[in-house]
Amino acid sequence: MTLLQVEGLTKSFGARRVLREVSFGIAEGEIVGLVGTNGAGKSTLGDIVAGITPADSGRMTLLGHPYAPLSAADARHVGVGVVEQLVRIDPSLTVARAVFRGTAQAGRPQEELRRQAQVLLAEVTLDVDPDTLVGELPHFVHGLIETARVLAEDTRLVVLDEVSAALLPSEVTGLHAVAGRLSRQGRGVLYISHRLPEMLEVVDRVLVLREGRIALDSPSGELDPVRLAAETVGEPVSVPVRRETVAAVPDDVAAPAPARPVPSDEVALRVRNLRVPGRVEGVDLLLHRGEVVGLTGHRSSGVREIADALSGELPAITDEIELHGEPSADTGALRLPVYRPDEDAYGVDPGETIARTLTQEAWGSLTDLRKEIATLREVIRTVHQMDVKTLSIRTVFGALSGGDQHKLALARWMSSARDVVVLHEPTRGLDVRARRQVRQLLDDATAHGTSVVVVSVDPDELAECCDRVGIVAGGRVARWIDTGELALDSVRERIVEAATAAA
């Protein structure tokens, strides 16, 4: 039986048309994937289904009855729940109360909620004490808490909007188990994601949203990640190539992208016996000029602490630090520049225009006219290069899609990046084309001698971006994987296998 039927939905924001006559259905017990490029309207469509945003026109039915929610609370009342990409939960709530907030059990004593919350948290593979305050937890677990809350509700349909973007492979497995349970119970799931290989593992059907319309509605079994990526961007997809090798590619895939720059033999950074008492037991790190090295591991592996020690955010002890062949007299002097997109505006003012955001010097200051024109041309070039969906460089930054905000913020930061830098999840939440654009940013930087440490939980991101990947466990690098001449799928499999074995 059809659970949700959507017919002719349209939505515009100002002069920009986001959704154009969108129609599709979700059956009871069906998991439907929704993919599209950044700015294609995926989250907008999910928000309309979940009652967060009203459509301009069109109609929806839920189990055959007219469905036009006035708010997210209204949608929940009739059985439609949502887990958003950026979940905001009251930090003063305990995890148990966060799980049951808005449900019929919300007013029960903490001790009673605690026992039930433990069961639900275990189902989403989140190992936290239900008595812990939400504000004491890292932001990435909020999506899992919200997923547990959906399980506590009597929902008929669940929208999962990029919940997996910041999850480890083991946590994604847990999320898929939740989706499977919902399906077996006859509920429906709308699964929005950019991580195509993992999404194809769990969904029954895939919808591709392109230029505001449903461009493809296909059973998942008839698709593979390469074809789905091509359908998503509406053109053949180039295969990233490592170093100088050009591998054979399928006929329906574009010619391989240019090979990434080859790192030099010059040492950019050498750290010996890096230690953070109680967290990092002793790490040796060697990074060559123009090299991209990845670090990944389980949440408690120490990988985040290693990254924070490299950037100076955590006090660390080392036996030796060498930068560009010069030993440092201060073995606690690690202060590498770090890019870590925050949860809201990616470190920039969301009310500022694109032009002002990408302009380094003070706006409106007296300067040479030719220099100002050149600056604005560079802004326009960056917007075009990063394929930002906007009608003007005077558009405010916060009006852009989350993916476009991320791309521009990273491009802005990388324009001044020098020497050795640390990037946290540089392609998180980006579509296949945007990931390629970020890789080009890294290639441009490394070609000019910048060396990069990428910290990520996404095996696809690590496989695409890195020359070597370190698997962290127990506060040490348990294994190094040299991506070398390996195909992306082989690198991804080795990262997942090594991370699972080390956990």
N, C-alpha and C positions, 0 to 999 in steps of 0.2 A: 504494500500500500504506500502511496506517496505521502511522505511526511511534510515536506516543505515544497511549495511550488512558487516560483518567482517568474513574473511575466512583465516584460517591457519596462524594467527599472531604468530611470535616468537620474543623473545627479551632476550638478555643476557647482563650482566654487568660483564666483565672480564670472569672468569671461571664459574660464577654462572648463571645458566639458570633460568630466571624468568618466561617467558611465553613460552608455548609449544603448537603450533598448535591450537590456540584459535579461535573458530568460534561461532558466534551468530548473531542475527538480532534484530533490534528495529523497530517496525511499527510506522506509523504516529499516534500521539495521545496516544502512549503507554509510561507508566512509568515502567522502568525495574530496579530492585534492583540488586546490585552487592555486594556480601559479600565474606569474606575469612579471614583466620588468618592473623596476622601481618606478612608481608614479602611474602604473597601469590602472590603479583603482581597487586593488585587492582588499586592502584594509577598509576602504570606504564601503565596499560591498559587504564585507563582514560586519562593519558597524551598522549598516542598514538592517541586516538580518537580525542583529542583536539588540536593536532598538536604540543604539547610541546616537545615530544620525538619521534624520528623516530623508526619504527619497523625494525628488522633485515630482516624479510621476511614476506610474506603474502600479502593480498590485502584487500582494503575496497572500498565500493561503497556508494554514497550518492544519494538517489532518482534515483538509477540505473546508475549513472555516476561514473567513476573512481574517487576515493577520496584519495589523498596522500599529505596532507598539509605539507609544509616546515617549518611552524612556527605556533604559536597560532594566530598571526595576519592573516596569510593565511587561517586558519580554520574559523576565524570569518568572513572573507570576503565572504566565501561560506555558512555561516549560522550555524556554530558550535561554541557555547560558553562554557565557563567553569568557575566554581566557585571553587577555590582550597582550600584545608584544611588550608594552610598558605598563606593568601592573603597579597600581598605587594602593598600598595597604597602610592603614593607620599604624605607625610604628609603635604606638603604646599598647597595642593588642598583643596578647600571647599568641603563639602559633595556633594553639587549640581554638581560641576564640576567633582567630582569623579564618580558620577552616570552616567554622559553623556560622560565621556572621551572615545575617540576612536569611537564615533558615529558621524553621520552627523550633530548633533546639538552641538557638542563640542565647537564651536567658538561663540555661541550666548551669549548675555549679561547675567551676573549673575542673574539679576532680572527675566528674562524670564525663565532661567533654574530653578530658585528657585521654582516657582509655579508648574512646572511639576515634579520636584524632590519630592516635598511634597506628591504628589499623589502616586508616586511609593514607597516612603519610608513607607507610610501608608499601602500599600499592603503587605509589608514584616514585618509589625508590629514594625518598628523602629521609635521611637519617639525622633528625634533629629532635631535641627535647620539646614536647608540646608546651612546656611551661616557659620556654624562651620567648623573649619579646621580639616581635618582628623587626624592630629597629636595630637589633643586635646582629642580624643576619645579613650576608651579602645580597645585593639586589637580584642576582641571577636565580636565587631559590624562590623568589616571590611568585614566579610563574608556576612552579610546582605546588606551592601552597594553594594557589588559585585553582589549579587542576584538582587538588584534593577537595576543595570546596565544591566544585562541580559534581564530584562523586557523592557528596553529602546531600546534594539537592535532588529533587525529583524532576530532572530535566529530560525533555524529549529530544532536544537538539542542542549540540554543543559546537560553538565556533572556537577553534584553536588558531589564534593569529600569531604566527612566528614564535610559538612557545619554544620550539627546539633550537632556536638560533644560537643560544649561549649554553646549550647542554652538552655534556659528555656523551660519547656513544652509548655507555651503559645507561645513562639517564634517558636518552632517546628511546632505548629499548623499553624502559619502564613506561614512558609516555605512550609508546605503541601498544603496550599491554593494556593500558587504560582505555585507549581507543578501541581495541579489540573487545574489551569487556563491555563497553557501551554498545558496540555493534551487536554483540550476542544478546544483549538485553532488549534489542529492538529499537534502540535510540539511533539517531543520526549524528554524523560528525562532518563539519566543514573544516578541512585541514589546510591551512594556508602556510606555505613554506617556500623558501628559496633553495633548500637543501634537497635537490632533486633525487639523488640515489636513495636516500633514506625514505623520502616520501613515497616513492614507488613501491617500497617494501610493505606499506601498510594500507594504502588506499585501494578502493575498488574501481573508481573512475577518476579521471583528471579533467578539469576545466582549465583551459588556457584563456586568460583575459588579455586581449591585445587591442590597444587604441580604444579602450572603453567598451569593447564588444567581446562576446564569447567566440573566440576564433577556432576552438577545438573542444570537443566533448568526446572523450575516448576511454574505453576500458583500459585500466593500467597495464594489463597483460599484453597489450599491443604496443607498448611504448618501452623505450630504454632511455637512460639519462641523456645520451647524445641527441637522439631525435627530439626528446622533450625540450631540451635546451634550444634546439633550432626552432621548434614551434613557438617557444616562449618569446624569442626575439624577432621571429618572422624572417629569418635568414639563416643560411648555413653558418655553423659555428666553427671557428678555427680552434685547432687543438694546440694547447701550449706545448712548446718544445724546449727541452733542457739542453743547454750548451749548444753544440753544433749539430746534433743529431736530428734528422728528419725521418720520422717513423711513417710507416704505411697507415693510411687513414681510410675509413669507409668512403664510398662514392658520394654519399649525401652530406659529407662534412667538408667544409671549406679547407683550402690548403692550410698547412700548419702555420701558426703565428711565428714571427721571428724568434730565433733562439734567444734565451736570456743571456745577459752578459756573463762572461766567465770571470769568477773572482781571481784576484791576483795572488801571488805567493806572499805578498807583504802582510805582516801581522798588524791588524788594526787594534786588537785587544787581546791580552792574555791575562787571565785571572787564575791564580793557583790557590786551591784549598779555601774556597769561599765558605764561610760559616755564619749562620744566624743561630745563636744558642737556643736549643730546644726545637728548632724548625728545619734548618739546613745543616747537614752533617759534614759536608766537605765536597765542593764542586770545583772541577777544573773546567775552564771555558777558554777556547781558542777561536778567535773570529778573524778571518782574513779580510783585507780591503776589498769592498764590493761584494761581500758574501752576505747571504740571508740565512740565518740559523733559526730554527724553530725550537720551542720548548713546550712540552705538553705533559699532562699527567692527571691523575685523579685529584679531586678537590683537596684531599689531605696529603698529597704527595710532597708538597713543598714547592711546587712550580711557581705559585704566585709569590711566595716568599723570596725565591731566587730573583724573580723579576723586580720585586720591590727593593731588594738589596742592590741590584745593579743600578737602579735609578736613585738610590740614596734615601728611599722612603722608609726603609728598615735599617737600623744600625747593623753593620756586618763586620766581620774580621776576615782578613786574607793574609796569606803568606807572601804573595807577590801580585802586583798590578803593573802591567806594561801597556802603554798606549803608544801606538805607532813607533815601536822599537825603543821607546824611552821609559825606563823603570820609574815608578812613582815612589817618592820617599814616604808618602802617607798611604799605608795599606788599607785604610778605611775611607779612601777618598773617592769611591765610586759615586758619580753623580751624572749618569747618562740621561739625556733628554728622553722623556717618555710621552707617548700619545695614548691616552685612554679615554675614549668617547664616554661622556657621562650619559645619564639616563634621559635627559631632557633636551638640551639644546647643543650637545656636542661641543661644549666649551665656548660657544659664541652667543651673542645676544639675539634671541629669536625675533625680536622686533626690528632688527636692523636690516637694511636692504642687502641684496647679494653684492652689489657694487661696493658698498662700504665694508662689508665683511671681508671681501677679498683684497681690499686695499690696505697695504701695510702702513703707509704714512697717514698722519692726521688729515681728516677730510676737511676740505675747504681752506687749507693753509695756502698762503701765497707761494706759488711755485712756478716753474717754467711750464708754459702751456703745452709745449710738445711732450714734456715728460708726463703731464696729466693725461693727455690723449693716449700716449703709449701705455700708461697704466690701465686705462679703461679698455684699450684693445686687448691687453693681457687678461683682464677679467672676462671679456667676451670669449676669448680663445679658450680659457679654462672651462667656462660654462658649456661651450660647444664640445670640447674634448671629453668632458665628463658626461655628456649627453643629458644635461639637466632639463627636466620638463618644466619650462617656465616661458612666459610670454615677454619678460623684460628683466633686465638686470636690476631694475628698481623694485622687483618683487621682494617682500620681506622674507627673510630666511626661514622663519617659522611656518610660512605658508607652503613650503616645499614638502615633498614626501620625506619620510624618515630616511630612505636610502639616498635621496639626493642631498639631504642635509649632511649625512655621513660622508659622502664622496667629497663635497666641497670643503667640509671642515678638515678632512685629511689632506686634501690638495693644498689647502692654506697652510697647514702645519708643515707638510713635507717641503714646501717651497723654501723654507729657511732651515731645513734639517741638514746637519753637517756631521762628519765623522761617524760616530757610532750612536745609534738610537734604538729605543725599545718601543715596539708597537704592540698594543693589545688588540687582538681580533680585528685586523684592518678591513676584512671583507664581510664581517658579521651582518646578516640581514640583507645582503646585496644579491641581485640577480646575476645570471651568468655573464651578461654583457658588462655590468658594473664591476664584477670581479676582475674581468679582463682589463678594465680601465685602471683599477687599483694596482694590478700587476704591472701595468705600464708605468705608473707612478714610481713603483719600487725599482723597475728596470732603469728608468731615467736617473734615479738617485744613485743606484749602485754603479751605473756606468760612469758616474762622476766621482766615484770613490767612497760613497757613503756605505757603511756596513749596518746591517739591521738584525735585531733580535725580535722575532715574532712569537708572542705568547698567545696560545690559542687552544681551545678544546675541539675545534673542528678539523677532522682529518683531511677533508677536501681542501680547506684553506692551506694547511701545512704542505700538502702534496703539491699544490699549485705554485706556492710562493717560495719554498725553501730549498736551499742546496743541501742542507743537513737538518735532521730533526732529532732532538734529544728527548728520550722518554724518561720522565722523572718519577722516582718512587722512593719513599723513605728518606726524603731530603737529599737524595743523590741523583745523578744522571745514570740510570741503570743501563741504558743502551743508546747508541747513536745509530741512526739510519741515514746512510748516504744516498740521496735520491738519484744521483748519477745519471745513468742512461735509462733508468726504469720508467715504464709507462705509469701514468697517473693512477690508474686502478691498482697497480701492483704496490705503489708507494702507500696509497690509502689503506690497502689491506694489511701491509706490514705495520703501519702506525697503529691501526685498531688492534691487531693481534698483540703487539708489544705492550700497548697501554693496558689491555685486558689482563695479560699475563703478569704485569708489574703491579696491578691494583691490589 
